[in-house]
């Protein structure tokens, strides 16, 4: 069923229509510039196959779904959620978008308290696949997205306790591929970082973690 939800959404059309194409698609739970990541390949946009998968899963008549969203937190996020809901509606997944103010939304997100699904964007705080991969362990305490089991869980656990760089790279690829195959998320994109700076500002660089370090910045008279 989760694979069907991925196949139902035309990511290319959304990225082009709402974001002027300024981003790159992600096909697993890490960004492309994160250590030990891998790209397992995209789910194709295929609404017919999505409907067939739903029927195989016993949802031939579709079902109702709630998607939770925060107000004013991310660029065009509310519009994106509405468009995704429209795509899911077309395969019979009748989706209602519910919005909350940020503090309440984030509290519920951290606690896994949202019904059905929620739209969330984030930055990898450690620049290693572990930052997101660990969140699929059933005993992870906050912002847990999906409870891995079986061989996938064993791979994630081994990745978390392994130090050898070559072994971590191998385990990371295996874990990320497994999470892709389970379709644990609706995989979307990594947007380009766009910002404007006056020509008078010198010595400023935007960091990939969005932390603003101003110690070397100054304004030319």
Secondary structure, 3 states (H helix, E strand, C coil): CHHHHHHCCCHHHHHHHHHCCCEEECCCCCCCCCECCCCCCCCCCCHHHHHHHHHHCCCCCCEEEEEEEECCCCCCHHHHHHHHHHHHHHCCEEEEEEEECHHHHHHHHHHCCCCCEECCCCCCCCCECHHHHHHHCCCCCCCCCCCCCHHHHHHHHHHHHCCCHHHHHHHHHHHHHHHHHCCCCCCCEEECCCCCCCCCEECCCCCCCCCCCCCCCEECC
